[in-house]
Amino acid sequence: MATIRPAGPSDAKAIARVHVETWRSTYAGVIPDAYLTRLSVGERTRRWRAILSRRDQGLTLVVEDGEAGVVGFGSAGEARHDGLPADSDWNGEVYALYLLPDWHGAGLGRRLLDGLFEHLSRIRRLNVILWVLEANPTRFFYEAMGGRMIARRREPFAGVMLDELAYGWRLDAKSP
């Protein structure tokens, strides 16, 4: 049985491993192979350790299985307004939500997203956005979770232009 719990600095390496594995499986054929090949668990571990050591970085949750260890993670906090109008009322953001492919379909993504929404509600970040690559099939999960597409942008990344979609939830109204 997998559990969801807040992450700490000691989870950095496990989160980094999931981060690299999910990017390689999800973004193959979308992001240049050279970029995906260069992804480093060591480098991501350093980044995640720094993030998890700071108290002002929102909340990161991990999905942990008793035998497999950390199989997913998500993070959320104050909204970054890249790609949204300056007067936007979107004040919370899910920064990341990744689950190893073998763990899809078990309800863990839903539980993880619900946990992030609970945190955002507690800190009064009730208008939540999440950016996802349009080519990422996970976007249909966000639609199934009640997210409504509210914005799109085209961004350069690793030498290519990528289309991103923003999904929004109004947590106080339980609808976008």
N, C-alpha and C positions, 0 to 999 in steps of 0.2 A: 504494500500500500504506500503510495507516494504521499508525502506531506509537503506543505508549503510553509515556508518560514522566512523571516527577514535574513538577509545576507549580511555577513561581516567580512572584514579584510581577509580572514582565513579561507573564504570561499572564492577568492580572486582567481586562482588557477582553474578550479572546476568551471567557473563561469566563462573564463577565457576559452577553455576547451569546447564548451557548448557553443560559444559565440563563433569560433572558427569553423567548427563542423557544420553548424546550421547555415552559415554564410556560403560555405562551399557547396552544400547540397541545394540550397534554395536559389542561389544566384548563378549557378552554372549556366552559361549561355546568355546571361543577362549582363553581368559584369565581366570585363575581360579576364580570361583564364590566368594571365600573368599576375594580375592583382590578387586573385583568389589563391594562387599557388604561394605567393609571398606572405600571406597571412601567417602570423606567428603566435603560437600560444604564449610564448615567453613575453613578447611585446604586449599582447592583450592582457596578460596577467599583471604587468606593471601598471597599465592603464586602469584596470579594474581595482587593483589594490589602492591606487591613489583616489579613485572615485569613492570606494567603500570606506576609506579612512576619513573622508570629509563629512561632517554632519549636515552641511548645507546642500547636499546633492540629491535630495529627495529620498525615495525609498527604493531599494532593490530587494525583490523576493526571489527565492530559489525554490524549484521543485526538486525534492530529493526522494529517491527511492532507497529503501534499506539495503538492497543488493547492488544496484547500479550506480548509486551516488547521485550527484546533481545531474538532472536530465533536462532542465529548463530554467529559465529566469525571465524576469521582467523588471522594468524600472519605470518610475514615474515621479513627477514633481511639477514645479511651476512651468507654465508654457513658455516656450521660446516662440517668438512671433515671426520667424522666417517664413516668408511666403503668404502671410496673412495681413490684412489691412491694419494699420497702426492703431485704429480705434476698436479693434476686435475685442469681444468680451470672452474669448477663449482663454481661460486662465490656468488650466491644468493640462498636462501632456503625458501620455504614455510614450516614453522614449524608446523602449525596446520590449519585445516579447518574443522569445525564442524557445522552442521545444524541439528536442532531437526527433527526427522523423519517425523512429520506431515507437514513439510515445504519443503520436497524433491519434486523435479519435477516442481517447480515454477520458475526456472531460477535463483534462489538466489545464489546457489553454483557457477554458472558461473559468475555472477556479482561480487561475493566476490573474486573469484580467479582472475578475470580481474583487480579488484581494487588492489590486492596485486602485480600482474604483473606490473601495472602502477607505483606503488611505487618503485619496484625493478628497473624498467627501469630508473626512475628519478635519482636514486642513482647509476646508472651504474653497476648494478648487473644483467647482461643480460643472464648469463648462469645459469639457475635456476633448482634446484633439490627439490624433495619432497619425503620423505620416508613414506611408507604405509605398514601396515601388509598385507602379501599376502592373508590371509584369510578374509580381509576386502573387501566386495563387492564394496565399493566406489572406489576401484582402477580402475574399468571399467569407472567411470566418468572421471578420470584423462586421461585415454586413449582416451575417446571421446573428451576431451579438447586438444588433440594434444600431450600429453606427451608420450615419448618413454621410455621404460624400459632401464636403463643404468647400473644398478648394483643390486646386491642382497647381503644380509647378513643374518646370523643366530645369534640371540642375546638371552641371558638369560633374562627372565623377570618374576617376581613373581613365581619363581620356575619351570618355563617351558621354553623351547626353542621356540622362535618365528621366523618365516621367514619374512623378510622385503624386499620390492622392492623399488628401487629408480627410479622415473620417472624424465625425464629431458626435459626442453624446452630451446631453444635458441631464446630469445626474439628479438634480432636484426635481425634474419633471419626468425622469425615466424615459425621455424621448428626445431625439435631436431637434 
